[in-house]
Every structure is written in structure tokens, then in C-alpha cells.
Amino acid sequence: MTKKSPRFEESLEELEQLVERLEQGDISLEESLKAFERGVQLTRVCQKALKEAEQKIQVLLEEEGQIQLKPFTVTNDN
């Protein structure tokens, strides 16, 4: 059975929680090192997910072998 990798959102949320714990400064050095190590792992998961998303977007925007950059606009639906 293969281990399922965590979703981007879950990894980012856990990373944010680790940062908060480390910023509070009330954990031991050993716990801090473990949290830091886990944070590095989560950062890599997030970076990989973002890179894969970027590659998918490039494929979707590719026209005639050329990447067509399109402006990103945010619509206000409020």
C-alpha cells in the first residue's frame, strides 16, 4: 500500500501551526529541532505542489508551442 502524500492546503496549515509554536518559544530545543525538520519537509511538499500547478498552467496556456502569458485579474464578487 502506498502512502498518500498530504494535500497542499493541509501541509500549509500544519506548517503555519509549526511556525506559531516555534515563535512562541516555549518548547524545548529538541522539540524545536523536530518542528524545524518537519517544517522543512512540509515546505518541500508545498514547493513541489506549487511547481506541479505551475507546470499544468503552462501546459494549459501553451498555444502553438509558445507560452502565451495572460494577465491575471482579480474580480470583486463582493
GULUM-289077 format. One record per atom (N, C-alpha, C, O, CB): residue number from 1; residue in three letters; x, y, z. Coordinates in nm, 2 decimals. Glycine has a CB too. Example, Ala and Ser with C-alpha at 12.3 -4.5 7.8 and 13.67 -1.06 7.14 Angstrom:
<koldos>
{koldo 1, 'ALA', {1.32, -0.57, 0.78}},
{koldo 1, 'ALA', {1.23, -0.45, 0.78}},
{koldo 1, 'ALA', {1.32, -0.33, 0.78}},
{koldo 1, 'ALA', {1.42, -0.33, 0.85}},
{koldo 1, 'ALA', {1.13, -0.45, 0.90}},
{koldo 2, 'SER', {1.28, -0.22, 0.71}},
{koldo 2, 'SER', {1.37, -0.11, 0.71}},
{koldo 2, 'SER', {1.29, 0.00, 0.79}},
{koldo 2, 'SER', {1.34, 0.11, 0.80}},
{koldo 2, 'SER', {1.41, -0.06, 0.57}},
</koldos>
This chain:
<koldos>
{koldo 1, 'MET', {0.08, -0.12, 0.00}},
{koldo 1, 'MET', {0.00, 0.00, 0.00}},
{koldo 1, 'MET', {0.09, 0.12, 0.00}},
{koldo 1, 'MET', {0.18, 0.14, 0.08}},
{koldo 1, 'MET', {-0.10, 0.00, 0.12}},
{koldo 2, 'THR', {0.06, 0.22, -0.09}},
{koldo 2, 'THR', {0.15, 0.34, -0.10}},
{koldo 2, 'THR', {0.09, 0.44, 0.00}},
{koldo 2, 'THR', {-0.03, 0.46, 0.02}},
{koldo 2, 'THR', {0.15, 0.39, -0.24}},
{koldo 3, 'LYS', {0.18, 0.52, 0.05}},
{koldo 3, 'LYS', {0.15, 0.63, 0.14}},
{koldo 3, 'LYS', {0.10, 0.75, 0.06}},
{koldo 3, 'LYS', {0.17, 0.79, -0.03}},
{koldo 3, 'LYS', {0.26, 0.67, 0.23}},
{koldo 4, 'LYS', {-0.02, 0.80, 0.09}},
{koldo 4, 'LYS', {-0.07, 0.91, 0.02}},
{koldo 4, 'LYS', {0.00, 1.04, 0.07}},
{koldo 4, 'LYS', {0.00, 1.06, 0.19}},
{koldo 4, 'LYS', {-0.22, 0.92, 0.04}},
{koldo 5, 'SER', {0.04, 1.12, -0.03}},
{koldo 5, 'SER', {0.11, 1.25, 0.01}},
{koldo 5, 'SER', {0.00, 1.35, 0.06}},
{koldo 5, 'SER', {-0.11, 1.35, 0.00}},
{koldo 5, 'SER', {0.20, 1.30, -0.10}},
{koldo 6, 'PRO', {0.03, 1.43, 0.15}},
{koldo 6, 'PRO', {-0.07, 1.53, 0.20}},
{koldo 6, 'PRO', {-0.10, 1.64, 0.10}},
{koldo 6, 'PRO', {-0.02, 1.67, 0.01}},
{koldo 6, 'PRO', {-0.02, 1.60, 0.33}},
{koldo 7, 'ARG', {-0.22, 1.69, 0.11}},
{koldo 7, 'ARG', {-0.26, 1.79, 0.02}},
{koldo 7, 'ARG', {-0.19, 1.92, 0.05}},
{koldo 7, 'ARG', {-0.14, 1.94, 0.16}},
{koldo 7, 'ARG', {-0.41, 1.82, 0.03}},
{koldo 8, 'PHE', {-0.18, 2.01, -0.05}},
{koldo 8, 'PHE', {-0.11, 2.14, -0.03}},
{koldo 8, 'PHE', {-0.17, 2.22, 0.09}},
{koldo 8, 'PHE', {-0.09, 2.26, 0.17}},
{koldo 8, 'PHE', {-0.12, 2.22, -0.16}},
{koldo 9, 'GLU', {-0.30, 2.23, 0.09}},
{koldo 9, 'GLU', {-0.36, 2.31, 0.20}},
{koldo 9, 'GLU', {-0.33, 2.25, 0.34}},
{koldo 9, 'GLU', {-0.31, 2.32, 0.43}},
{koldo 9, 'GLU', {-0.51, 2.31, 0.17}},
{koldo 10, 'GLU', {-0.34, 2.12, 0.35}},
{koldo 10, 'GLU', {-0.31, 2.05, 0.48}},
{koldo 10, 'GLU', {-0.16, 2.08, 0.52}},
{koldo 10, 'GLU', {-0.14, 2.11, 0.64}},
{koldo 10, 'GLU', {-0.34, 1.90, 0.47}},
{koldo 11, 'SER', {-0.07, 2.07, 0.42}},
{koldo 11, 'SER', {0.07, 2.09, 0.45}},
{koldo 11, 'SER', {0.09, 2.23, 0.49}},
{koldo 11, 'SER', {0.17, 2.26, 0.59}},
{koldo 11, 'SER', {0.15, 2.05, 0.33}},
{koldo 12, 'LEU', {0.03, 2.33, 0.42}},
{koldo 12, 'LEU', {0.05, 2.47, 0.46}},
{koldo 12, 'LEU', {-0.01, 2.50, 0.59}},
{koldo 12, 'LEU', {0.05, 2.57, 0.67}},
{koldo 12, 'LEU', {-0.02, 2.55, 0.35}},
{koldo 13, 'GLU', {-0.12, 2.44, 0.63}},
{koldo 13, 'GLU', {-0.18, 2.47, 0.76}},
{koldo 13, 'GLU', {-0.09, 2.41, 0.87}},
{koldo 13, 'GLU', {-0.07, 2.48, 0.97}},
{koldo 13, 'GLU', {-0.32, 2.40, 0.76}},
{koldo 14, 'GLU', {-0.04, 2.29, 0.85}},
{koldo 14, 'GLU', {0.05, 2.23, 0.95}},
{koldo 14, 'GLU', {0.17, 2.32, 0.96}},
{koldo 14, 'GLU', {0.22, 2.34, 1.08}},
{koldo 14, 'GLU', {0.08, 2.09, 0.91}},
{koldo 15, 'LEU', {0.23, 2.36, 0.85}},
{koldo 15, 'LEU', {0.35, 2.45, 0.86}},
{koldo 15, 'LEU', {0.32, 2.58, 0.93}},
{koldo 15, 'LEU', {0.40, 2.62, 1.01}},
{koldo 15, 'LEU', {0.39, 2.48, 0.71}},
{koldo 16, 'GLU', {0.21, 2.64, 0.91}},
{koldo 16, 'GLU', {0.17, 2.76, 0.98}},
{koldo 16, 'GLU', {0.16, 2.73, 1.13}},
{koldo 16, 'GLU', {0.21, 2.82, 1.21}},
{koldo 16, 'GLU', {0.04, 2.82, 0.93}},
{koldo 17, 'GLN', {0.11, 2.62, 1.17}},
{koldo 17, 'GLN', {0.10, 2.58, 1.31}},
{koldo 17, 'GLN', {0.24, 2.56, 1.37}},
{koldo 17, 'GLN', {0.26, 2.61, 1.49}},
{koldo 17, 'GLN', {0.01, 2.46, 1.33}},
{koldo 18, 'LEU', {0.32, 2.50, 1.30}},
{koldo 18, 'LEU', {0.46, 2.48, 1.35}},
{koldo 18, 'LEU', {0.53, 2.61, 1.37}},
{koldo 18, 'LEU', {0.60, 2.63, 1.47}},
{koldo 18, 'LEU', {0.54, 2.39, 1.25}},
{koldo 19, 'VAL', {0.51, 2.70, 1.28}},
{koldo 19, 'VAL', {0.58, 2.84, 1.29}},
{koldo 19, 'VAL', {0.53, 2.91, 1.41}},
{koldo 19, 'VAL', {0.60, 2.97, 1.48}},
{koldo 19, 'VAL', {0.55, 2.92, 1.16}},
{koldo 20, 'GLU', {0.40, 2.90, 1.44}},
{koldo 20, 'GLU', {0.34, 2.96, 1.55}},
{koldo 20, 'GLU', {0.40, 2.90, 1.68}},
{koldo 20, 'GLU', {0.44, 2.98, 1.77}},
{koldo 20, 'GLU', {0.19, 2.95, 1.56}},
{koldo 21, 'ARG', {0.41, 2.77, 1.69}},
{koldo 21, 'ARG', {0.47, 2.71, 1.81}},
{koldo 21, 'ARG', {0.62, 2.75, 1.82}},
{koldo 21, 'ARG', {0.66, 2.78, 1.94}},
{koldo 21, 'ARG', {0.47, 2.55, 1.79}},
{koldo 22, 'LEU', {0.69, 2.76, 1.72}},
{koldo 22, 'LEU', {0.83, 2.80, 1.72}},
{koldo 22, 'LEU', {0.84, 2.95, 1.77}},
{koldo 22, 'LEU', {0.93, 2.98, 1.84}},
{koldo 22, 'LEU', {0.90, 2.78, 1.59}},
{koldo 23, 'GLU', {0.75, 3.03, 1.72}},
{koldo 23, 'GLU', {0.76, 3.17, 1.75}},
{koldo 23, 'GLU', {0.73, 3.20, 1.90}},
{koldo 23, 'GLU', {0.78, 3.29, 1.96}},
{koldo 23, 'GLU', {0.66, 3.25, 1.66}},
{koldo 24, 'GLN', {0.64, 3.11, 1.96}},
{koldo 24, 'GLN', {0.61, 3.13, 2.10}},
{koldo 24, 'GLN', {0.73, 3.10, 2.19}},
{koldo 24, 'GLN', {0.74, 3.16, 2.29}},
{koldo 24, 'GLN', {0.50, 3.03, 2.14}},
{koldo 25, 'GLY', {0.82, 3.02, 2.14}},
{koldo 25, 'GLY', {0.94, 2.99, 2.21}},
{koldo 25, 'GLY', {0.93, 2.92, 2.34}},
{koldo 25, 'GLY', {1.03, 2.92, 2.42}},
{koldo 25, 'GLY', {1.01, 3.12, 2.24}},
{koldo 26, 'ASP', {0.82, 2.85, 2.37}},
{koldo 26, 'ASP', {0.81, 2.78, 2.49}},
{koldo 26, 'ASP', {0.82, 2.63, 2.48}},
{koldo 26, 'ASP', {0.77, 2.55, 2.56}},
{koldo 26, 'ASP', {0.67, 2.81, 2.55}},
{koldo 27, 'ILE', {0.89, 2.58, 2.37}},
{koldo 27, 'ILE', {0.92, 2.44, 2.35}},
{koldo 27, 'ILE', {1.07, 2.42, 2.37}},
{koldo 27, 'ILE', {1.15, 2.51, 2.35}},
{koldo 27, 'ILE', {0.87, 2.39, 2.22}},
{koldo 28, 'SER', {1.10, 2.30, 2.40}},
{koldo 28, 'SER', {1.25, 2.26, 2.42}},
{koldo 28, 'SER', {1.32, 2.27, 2.29}},
{koldo 28, 'SER', {1.27, 2.27, 2.18}},
{koldo 28, 'SER', {1.26, 2.12, 2.49}},
{koldo 29, 'LEU', {1.45, 2.27, 2.31}},
{koldo 29, 'LEU', {1.54, 2.27, 2.19}},
{koldo 29, 'LEU', {1.52, 2.15, 2.10}},
{koldo 29, 'LEU', {1.51, 2.15, 1.98}},
{koldo 29, 'LEU', {1.69, 2.27, 2.23}},
{koldo 30, 'GLU', {1.50, 2.03, 2.17}},
{koldo 30, 'GLU', {1.48, 1.91, 2.09}},
{koldo 30, 'GLU', {1.35, 1.91, 2.02}},
{koldo 30, 'GLU', {1.34, 1.87, 1.90}},
{koldo 30, 'GLU', {1.48, 1.79, 2.19}},
{koldo 31, 'GLU', {1.24, 1.96, 2.08}},
{koldo 31, 'GLU', {1.11, 1.98, 2.01}},
{koldo 31, 'GLU', {1.12, 2.08, 1.90}},
{koldo 31, 'GLU', {1.06, 2.06, 1.79}},
{koldo 31, 'GLU', {1.00, 2.02, 2.11}},
{koldo 32, 'SER', {1.20, 2.19, 1.92}},
{koldo 32, 'SER', {1.22, 2.29, 1.82}},
{koldo 32, 'SER', {1.29, 2.23, 1.70}},
{koldo 32, 'SER', {1.25, 2.26, 1.58}},
{koldo 32, 'SER', {1.30, 2.40, 1.88}},
{koldo 33, 'LEU', {1.39, 2.15, 1.72}},
{koldo 33, 'LEU', {1.46, 2.08, 1.61}},
{koldo 33, 'LEU', {1.37, 1.99, 1.53}},
{koldo 33, 'LEU', {1.37, 1.99, 1.41}},
{koldo 33, 'LEU', {1.58, 2.01, 1.66}},
{koldo 34, 'LYS', {1.29, 1.91, 1.60}},
{koldo 34, 'LYS', {1.19, 1.82, 1.54}},
{koldo 34, 'LYS', {1.09, 1.90, 1.46}},
{koldo 34, 'LYS', {1.05, 1.87, 1.34}},
{koldo 34, 'LYS', {1.12, 1.74, 1.64}},
{koldo 35, 'ALA', {1.04, 2.02, 1.52}},
{koldo 35, 'ALA', {0.94, 2.10, 1.45}},
{koldo 35, 'ALA', {1.01, 2.16, 1.32}},
{koldo 35, 'ALA', {0.95, 2.17, 1.22}},
{koldo 35, 'ALA', {0.89, 2.21, 1.54}},
{koldo 36, 'PHE', {1.13, 2.21, 1.34}},
{koldo 36, 'PHE', {1.20, 2.26, 1.22}},
{koldo 36, 'PHE', {1.22, 2.16, 1.11}},
{koldo 36, 'PHE', {1.20, 2.19, 0.99}},
{koldo 36, 'PHE', {1.34, 2.32, 1.26}},
{koldo 37, 'GLU', {1.26, 2.04, 1.15}},
{koldo 37, 'GLU', {1.28, 1.93, 1.05}},
{koldo 37, 'GLU', {1.14, 1.90, 0.98}},
{koldo 37, 'GLU', {1.14, 1.89, 0.85}},
{koldo 37, 'GLU', {1.33, 1.80, 1.12}},
{koldo 38, 'ARG', {1.04, 1.90, 1.05}},
{koldo 38, 'ARG', {0.90, 1.87, 0.99}},
{koldo 38, 'ARG', {0.87, 1.99, 0.90}},
{koldo 38, 'ARG', {0.81, 1.97, 0.80}},
{koldo 38, 'ARG', {0.80, 1.86, 1.10}},
{koldo 39, 'GLY', {0.90, 2.11, 0.94}},
{koldo 39, 'GLY', {0.87, 2.23, 0.86}},
{koldo 39, 'GLY', {0.94, 2.23, 0.73}},
{koldo 39, 'GLY', {0.89, 2.27, 0.63}},
{koldo 39, 'GLY', {0.91, 2.36, 0.94}},
{koldo 40, 'VAL', {1.07, 2.18, 0.73}},
{koldo 40, 'VAL', {1.14, 2.17, 0.60}},
{koldo 40, 'VAL', {1.07, 2.07, 0.51}},
{koldo 40, 'VAL', {1.06, 2.09, 0.39}},
{koldo 40, 'VAL', {1.29, 2.12, 0.63}},
{koldo 41, 'GLN', {1.03, 1.95, 0.57}},
{koldo 41, 'GLN', {0.96, 1.85, 0.49}},
{koldo 41, 'GLN', {0.83, 1.91, 0.43}},
{koldo 41, 'GLN', {0.80, 1.89, 0.31}},
{koldo 41, 'GLN', {0.92, 1.73, 0.58}},
{koldo 42, 'LEU', {0.75, 1.99, 0.51}},
{koldo 42, 'LEU', {0.63, 2.04, 0.46}},
{koldo 42, 'LEU', {0.65, 2.15, 0.36}},
{koldo 42, 'LEU', {0.58, 2.16, 0.26}},
{koldo 42, 'LEU', {0.55, 2.11, 0.58}},
{koldo 43, 'THR', {0.76, 2.23, 0.38}},
{koldo 43, 'THR', {0.80, 2.33, 0.28}},
{koldo 43, 'THR', {0.82, 2.26, 0.14}},
{koldo 43, 'THR', {0.78, 2.31, 0.04}},
{koldo 43, 'THR', {0.92, 2.41, 0.32}},
{koldo 44, 'ARG', {0.89, 2.15, 0.14}},
{koldo 44, 'ARG', {0.92, 2.08, 0.02}},
{koldo 44, 'ARG', {0.80, 2.03, -0.05}},
{koldo 44, 'ARG', {0.78, 2.03, -0.17}},
{koldo 44, 'ARG', {1.02, 1.96, 0.05}},
{koldo 45, 'VAL', {0.70, 1.98, 0.04}},
{koldo 45, 'VAL', {0.58, 1.93, -0.02}},
{koldo 45, 'VAL', {0.50, 2.04, -0.09}},
{koldo 45, 'VAL', {0.45, 2.03, -0.20}},
{koldo 45, 'VAL', {0.49, 1.87, 0.09}},
{koldo 46, 'CYS', {0.50, 2.16, -0.02}},
{koldo 46, 'CYS', {0.43, 2.28, -0.07}},
{koldo 46, 'CYS', {0.50, 2.33, -0.20}},
{koldo 46, 'CYS', {0.43, 2.36, -0.30}},
{koldo 46, 'CYS', {0.42, 2.39, 0.03}},
{koldo 47, 'GLN', {0.63, 2.33, -0.20}},
{koldo 47, 'GLN', {0.70, 2.38, -0.32}},
{koldo 47, 'GLN', {0.68, 2.28, -0.44}},
{koldo 47, 'GLN', {0.66, 2.33, -0.55}},
{koldo 47, 'GLN', {0.85, 2.38, -0.29}},
{koldo 48, 'LYS', {0.68, 2.15, -0.41}},
{koldo 48, 'LYS', {0.65, 2.06, -0.52}},
{koldo 48, 'LYS', {0.51, 2.07, -0.57}},
{koldo 48, 'LYS', {0.49, 2.07, -0.70}},
{koldo 48, 'LYS', {0.67, 1.91, -0.46}},
{koldo 49, 'ALA', {0.41, 2.09, -0.49}},
{koldo 49, 'ALA', {0.27, 2.11, -0.53}},
{koldo 49, 'ALA', {0.26, 2.24, -0.61}},
{koldo 49, 'ALA', {0.19, 2.24, -0.72}},
{koldo 49, 'ALA', {0.18, 2.12, -0.41}},
{koldo 50, 'LEU', {0.32, 2.34, -0.57}},
{koldo 50, 'LEU', {0.32, 2.47, -0.65}},
{koldo 50, 'LEU', {0.39, 2.46, -0.78}},
{koldo 50, 'LEU', {0.34, 2.51, -0.88}},
{koldo 50, 'LEU', {0.38, 2.58, -0.57}},
{koldo 51, 'LYS', {0.50, 2.39, -0.79}},
{koldo 51, 'LYS', {0.57, 2.37, -0.91}},
{koldo 51, 'LYS', {0.49, 2.29, -1.01}},
{koldo 51, 'LYS', {0.48, 2.32, -1.13}},
{koldo 51, 'LYS', {0.71, 2.29, -0.89}},
{koldo 52, 'GLU', {0.42, 2.18, -0.96}},
{koldo 52, 'GLU', {0.33, 2.10, -1.04}},
{koldo 52, 'GLU', {0.22, 2.18, -1.10}},
{koldo 52, 'GLU', {0.18, 2.17, -1.21}},
{koldo 52, 'GLU', {0.28, 1.98, -0.97}},
{koldo 53, 'ALA', {0.16, 2.27, -1.01}},
{koldo 53, 'ALA', {0.05, 2.35, -1.06}},
{koldo 53, 'ALA', {0.09, 2.45, -1.16}},
{koldo 53, 'ALA', {0.02, 2.47, -1.26}},
{koldo 53, 'ALA', {-0.01, 2.43, -0.94}},
{koldo 54, 'GLU', {0.21, 2.50, -1.14}},
{koldo 54, 'GLU', {0.27, 2.60, -1.24}},
{koldo 54, 'GLU', {0.29, 2.53, -1.38}},
{koldo 54, 'GLU', {0.26, 2.58, -1.48}},
{koldo 54, 'GLU', {0.40, 2.65, -1.19}},
{koldo 55, 'GLN', {0.34, 2.40, -1.37}},
{koldo 55, 'GLN', {0.36, 2.33, -1.50}},
{koldo 55, 'GLN', {0.23, 2.30, -1.57}},
{koldo 55, 'GLN', {0.22, 2.31, -1.69}},
{koldo 55, 'GLN', {0.43, 2.20, -1.47}},
{koldo 56, 'LYS', {0.13, 2.26, -1.49}},
{koldo 56, 'LYS', {-0.01, 2.24, -1.55}},
{koldo 56, 'LYS', {-0.06, 2.37, -1.62}},
{koldo 56, 'LYS', {-0.12, 2.36, -1.72}},
{koldo 56, 'LYS', {-0.10, 2.19, -1.44}},
{koldo 57, 'ILE', {-0.04, 2.48, -1.55}},
{koldo 57, 'ILE', {-0.09, 2.61, -1.61}},
{koldo 57, 'ILE', {-0.02, 2.64, -1.73}},
{koldo 57, 'ILE', {-0.08, 2.68, -1.83}},
{koldo 57, 'ILE', {-0.07, 2.72, -1.50}},
{koldo 58, 'GLN', {0.12, 2.61, -1.74}},
{koldo 58, 'GLN', {0.19, 2.64, -1.86}},
{koldo 58, 'GLN', {0.14, 2.55, -1.97}},
{koldo 58, 'GLN', {0.13, 2.60, -2.09}},
{koldo 58, 'GLN', {0.34, 2.62, -1.83}},
{koldo 59, 'VAL', {0.11, 2.43, -1.95}},
{koldo 59, 'VAL', {0.06, 2.34, -2.05}},
{koldo 59, 'VAL', {-0.07, 2.39, -2.10}},
{koldo 59, 'VAL', {-0.10, 2.39, -2.22}},
{koldo 59, 'VAL', {0.05, 2.20, -2.00}},
{koldo 60, 'LEU', {-0.16, 2.44, -2.01}},
{koldo 60, 'LEU', {-0.29, 2.48, -2.05}},
{koldo 60, 'LEU', {-0.28, 2.61, -2.13}},
{koldo 60, 'LEU', {-0.37, 2.64, -2.22}},
{koldo 60, 'LEU', {-0.38, 2.50, -1.93}},
{koldo 61, 'LEU', {-0.18, 2.70, -2.10}},
{koldo 61, 'LEU', {-0.17, 2.82, -2.17}},
{koldo 61, 'LEU', {-0.09, 2.82, -2.30}},
{koldo 61, 'LEU', {-0.08, 2.91, -2.37}},
{koldo 61, 'LEU', {-0.11, 2.93, -2.08}},
{koldo 62, 'GLU', {-0.03, 2.70, -2.32}},
{koldo 62, 'GLU', {0.06, 2.69, -2.44}},
{koldo 62, 'GLU', {-0.03, 2.69, -2.57}},
{koldo 62, 'GLU', {-0.12, 2.61, -2.58}},
{koldo 62, 'GLU', {0.14, 2.56, -2.43}},
{koldo 63, 'GLU', {0.01, 2.77, -2.66}},
{koldo 63, 'GLU', {-0.05, 2.78, -2.79}},
{koldo 63, 'GLU', {0.05, 2.77, -2.90}},
{koldo 63, 'GLU', {0.15, 2.85, -2.90}},
{koldo 63, 'GLU', {-0.14, 2.91, -2.80}},
{koldo 64, 'GLU', {0.04, 2.68, -2.99}},
{koldo 64, 'GLU', {0.13, 2.66, -3.10}},
{koldo 64, 'GLU', {0.28, 2.65, -3.05}},
{koldo 64, 'GLU', {0.37, 2.71, -3.11}},
{koldo 64, 'GLU', {0.12, 2.77, -3.20}},
{koldo 65, 'GLY', {0.30, 2.58, -2.95}},
{koldo 65, 'GLY', {0.43, 2.56, -2.90}},
{koldo 65, 'GLY', {0.49, 2.68, -2.82}},
{koldo 65, 'GLY', {0.61, 2.67, -2.78}},
{koldo 65, 'GLY', {0.52, 2.53, -3.01}},
{koldo 66, 'GLN', {0.42, 2.78, -2.81}},
{koldo 66, 'GLN', {0.46, 2.90, -2.74}},
{koldo 66, 'GLN', {0.37, 2.93, -2.61}},
{koldo 66, 'GLN', {0.25, 2.91, -2.62}},
{koldo 66, 'GLN', {0.46, 3.03, -2.83}},
{koldo 67, 'ILE', {0.44, 2.97, -2.51}},
{koldo 67, 'ILE', {0.36, 3.00, -2.39}},
{koldo 67, 'ILE', {0.31, 3.14, -2.41}},
{koldo 67, 'ILE', {0.38, 3.24, -2.43}},
{koldo 67, 'ILE', {0.45, 2.99, -2.26}},
{koldo 68, 'GLN', {0.18, 3.16, -2.40}},
{koldo 68, 'GLN', {0.12, 3.28, -2.41}},
{koldo 68, 'GLN', {0.08, 3.34, -2.27}},
{koldo 68, 'GLN', {-0.01, 3.29, -2.20}},
{koldo 68, 'GLN', {-0.01, 3.27, -2.50}},
{koldo 69, 'LEU', {0.16, 3.43, -2.22}},
{koldo 69, 'LEU', {0.13, 3.49, -2.09}},
{koldo 69, 'LEU', {0.01, 3.58, -2.10}},
{koldo 69, 'LEU', {-0.01, 3.66, -2.19}},
{koldo 69, 'LEU', {0.26, 3.57, -2.04}},
{koldo 70, 'LYS', {-0.08, 3.56, -2.00}},
{koldo 70, 'LYS', {-0.20, 3.63, -2.00}},
{koldo 70, 'LYS', {-0.21, 3.70, -1.86}},
{koldo 70, 'LYS', {-0.17, 3.65, -1.76}},
{koldo 70, 'LYS', {-0.33, 3.54, -2.02}},
{koldo 71, 'PRO', {-0.26, 3.83, -1.86}},
{koldo 71, 'PRO', {-0.26, 3.90, -1.73}},
{koldo 71, 'PRO', {-0.36, 3.83, -1.63}},
{koldo 71, 'PRO', {-0.46, 3.78, -1.67}},
{koldo 71, 'PRO', {-0.30, 4.04, -1.76}},
{koldo 72, 'PHE', {-0.32, 3.84, -1.51}},
{koldo 72, 'PHE', {-0.40, 3.78, -1.40}},
{koldo 72, 'PHE', {-0.48, 3.89, -1.35}},
{koldo 72, 'PHE', {-0.43, 3.99, -1.30}},
{koldo 72, 'PHE', {-0.32, 3.71, -1.29}},
{koldo 73, 'THR', {-0.61, 3.88, -1.35}},
{koldo 73, 'THR', {-0.70, 3.98, -1.30}},
{koldo 73, 'THR', {-0.79, 3.92, -1.19}},
{koldo 73, 'THR', {-0.84, 3.81, -1.20}},
{koldo 73, 'THR', {-0.79, 4.04, -1.41}},
{koldo 74, 'VAL', {-0.81, 4.00, -1.09}},
{koldo 74, 'VAL', {-0.90, 3.95, -0.98}},
{koldo 74, 'VAL', {-1.03, 4.02, -0.99}},
{koldo 74, 'VAL', {-1.04, 4.15, -1.00}},
{koldo 74, 'VAL', {-0.83, 3.98, -0.84}},
{koldo 75, 'THR', {-1.14, 3.95, -0.99}},
{koldo 75, 'THR', {-1.27, 4.01, -0.99}},
{koldo 75, 'THR', {-1.32, 4.02, -0.85}},
{koldo 75, 'THR', {-1.31, 3.93, -0.77}},
{koldo 75, 'THR', {-1.37, 3.92, -1.08}},
{koldo 76, 'ASN', {-1.39, 4.13, -0.83}},
{koldo 76, 'ASN', {-1.45, 4.15, -0.70}},
{koldo 76, 'ASN', {-1.60, 4.11, -0.70}},
{koldo 76, 'ASN', {-1.68, 4.17, -0.76}},
{koldo 76, 'ASN', {-1.44, 4.30, -0.66}},
{koldo 77, 'ASP', {-1.62, 3.99, -0.64}},
{koldo 77, 'ASP', {-1.76, 3.94, -0.64}},
{koldo 77, 'ASP', {-1.84, 3.98, -0.52}},
{koldo 77, 'ASP', {-1.95, 3.93, -0.50}},
{koldo 77, 'ASP', {-1.75, 3.79, -0.65}},
{koldo 78, 'ASN', {-1.78, 4.06, -0.44}},
{koldo 78, 'ASN', {-1.85, 4.10, -0.31}},
{koldo 78, 'ASN', {-1.95, 4.21, -0.33}},
{koldo 78, 'ASN', {-2.02, 4.25, -0.24}},
{koldo 78, 'ASN', {-1.75, 4.15, -0.21}},
</koldos>
